[in-house]
Amino acid sequence: MLTLEDLGVVRGVEADGDAVTVTITPTYSGCPAIEVMRDDLRAQLTAAGFARVEVRTVFSPAWSTDWISEAGKRKLVEHGIAPPDRAGARPTGPIPLTLTAPTAVVRCPRCGSPATEEFSRFGPTACTALRRCVACREPFEHMKEI
Amino acid sequence: MSAHLGVEEHDPTNAYQSLADSIEHDDPRWAFGTGVEDVQAEITSPVPDGVDPADLAAYCLMLGDDALICSQRLAEWVSNAPELEEDVALANTALDLLGQARVLLSRAGHVEGAERDEDVLAYLRAEPEFRNVALAELPDDLDFARAVARLLLFSTWRLALLHRLLDSRDPVVAAVAGKGVKELTYHRDYAARWTLRLGDGTDESHRRMQAALNTVWPYLEELFRTSDVERRLAGAGVAVDPADVRDEVDAVLDEVITRATLTRPTIPGIGTIGGRSGRQGLHTEYLGHVLAEMQSLARQHPGATW
């Protein structure tokens, strides 16, 4: 299972006796899944025996796909989602305009072919782009770098 | 929905169950929001030293209302865009802006200290209480080129603002900027690429993209007009003076327009009335239509929960 920790969404856990505080951060500002994550954490930690469970959400520092663990990237591929490349550090000075499709190689999570093409930067969730594989013809999602 | 779903019966594969669970053990919630203030740790941060809380609340409303109203306009494209991919792209863009708006409105409500949360601010204010720029409220009339043109101007400007707000002394403004810069970079690229495709496309798409640019152009000037609140807060290291981003925005727009084989419009700006415009609560006739749709459910069912 791909976990919140794999995704780098969990930013801290502090347990003290039967109390626990978990800090999480949303992937995108409007991520509608953050509430499900919070409630899942609360339910699971309560089930695990914690009497007092607090889940805090923070915006800063802003989540980056660079926080996804190697295991997380492997699991994304297992689920048919191409993992992000490195986002790297933010450039200094004005952010450059990108007027052409990204040329980085994104391998098809199904057949492994590097011959894939982006057909939309915005996928079914805020964090993915839509691509298709030229070799096996399957469409797939690619978690875009931020 | 049947009986209470206990923690013992929790099914981790059912994403909807946890939402249903939380209704049972949480306070009742608005049908229209989830109380971001309760969980977003930064929103309750103290007001930075030397800053008037009323100014900070007003500034958060400006940045928040820009995002909220633009988000609402973008959301009108859901099920109406020329292709499913654009439907999804515009909805995702709207969602990012809505997320930014929720935090900024919550911050405004917290700093103001008048018991107004994000929902009250979004759904129960009248037109003169909104602080967004006119560009955000313009209708697209289901003309895709208009949506592209507005988003090009809006995202280029907002990205330049947020980029400078990364170091804001207000931790919430800085945090929204941190996430927003990444999101707006995608929005701007999207709008710029479509401007290129349409401008440098067929004769018909070129004509319509130019017409769309001409339509939104009179609303560009307002984006660089500095309000008193912005001037004071820029001096305090909290805000950015919008006049300072004009050169950067112009350079980006010129690059896109030139590469798209379009012509930079020379249409004058819409001006002000007695020095007032969006930042002072003076709006075009279009905002009322946006609010009528956006607020109707909340006003018909005050305090409704689900």
Interface residues (C-beta under 8 A of the other chain):
Chain A: T23 P26 Y28 S29 G30 C31 P32 A33 E35 V36 R38 D39 D40 R42 A43 Q44 T46 A47 V55 R56 T57 V58 F59 S60 P61 A62 W63 R90 P94 I95 L97 T98 L99 F119 S120 R121 F122 G123 P124 A126 L130 K144 I146
Chain B: V7 E8 H10 P12 A15 S18 L19 D21 S22 T34 V39 Q40 A41 E42 E85 V88 A89 N92 T93 L95 D96 L97 L98 G99 Q100 R102 V103 L159 A160 H163 P171 V172 A174 A175 V176 G178 K179 G180 V181 K182 E183 T185 Y186 R188 D189 Y190 A192 R193 L196 E248 V252 E255 V256 R259
